[in-house]
Amino acid sequence: MDAPASFILRCMEPADYPVVYALWERIQGFALRSVDDSQEYVERFLQRNPTTSVVAEVDGRVVGSILCGHDGRQGSFYHVCVDQQHRKLGIGRAMVRFCLSALAQEGISKATLIAFDNNKGGNAFWQRIGWTPRQDFNSYEFLLNEENITRYVN
């Protein structure tokens, strides 16, 4: 299903941070990091990737977002979300298409994301729209900043 007519997509801007962060805090299954998801770090991300992240608005209110960027080789999606009351309207699909198109315009041919095992709705969404779960590798991380604490949204 396509997005409703009153729905608009636009590039995420640094000024969107407060409302986008408030949205993230309402999304069950999200993991938010104290440093990586701070206003300073998100603004830095958007400065490096000015055309690839998106917000969705209904009646002037942000109801969805994707942080999307690339390293010159592959794109990455972070914090993909749609407000609970606006799901199943095509907003998520439209935002994904927006980001994939922006990545393609920058010459990127592949995008990846991480969806936590306990995020059942998110995993179902990605598989429903044709993304393939990978079983052939492990994901590791090494924290350079011990202040970067993860908090899970319930």
C-alpha positions, 0 to 999 in steps of 0.5 A, a space after each residue: 500500500 502506498 503512503 497516504 496523500 497527506 504524507 510527505 517525506 523530506 531529508 532529515 535536518 539537524 533541527 529535527 533532532 528533538 522530535 526525532 529523538 522523542 519518537 525513538 524513545 517511544 519505539 519498543 525494541 529500540 536501543 539508544 546509545 548515550 553518545 552515538 544518539 546524542 544531538 552532537 553525534 546525530 548532527 555530525 552524522 547528518 552533516 556527513 550524510 546530508 541527503 540520505 536520511 529521511 523524516 516522514 510527516 503527517 499534518 506537519 508532525 514527524 511520524 517516522 524516520 531513518 538515519 541513513 548514511 554510507 562510507 563510500 562503499 555500502 549504505 547503512 540504515 539506523 533507527 528506522 521507525 514509524 510511530 505506532 499509530 501510523 504503521 501499516 500505511 506504507 510510510 516505512 516502505 516509502 522511507 526505505 525507498 527514499 533512502 535507497 534512491 538517495 544512496 543509489 544517486 551517490 553510487 552506492 550499490 548495497 545497504 545493510 542494517 541491524 535489527 535486534 532479535 527481540 524486535 519482532 515487528 522490525 524483523 517482520 517488516 524487513 523480511 516482508 519488504 524483501 530484505 534478506 537476513 544474513 546467516 553467514 557472519 557474526 556482528 562484533 563491536 568494540 567500544 572506544 568510549 565507555 560512556 556510550 551506554 546502551 538503553 533499550 526502549 520497552 
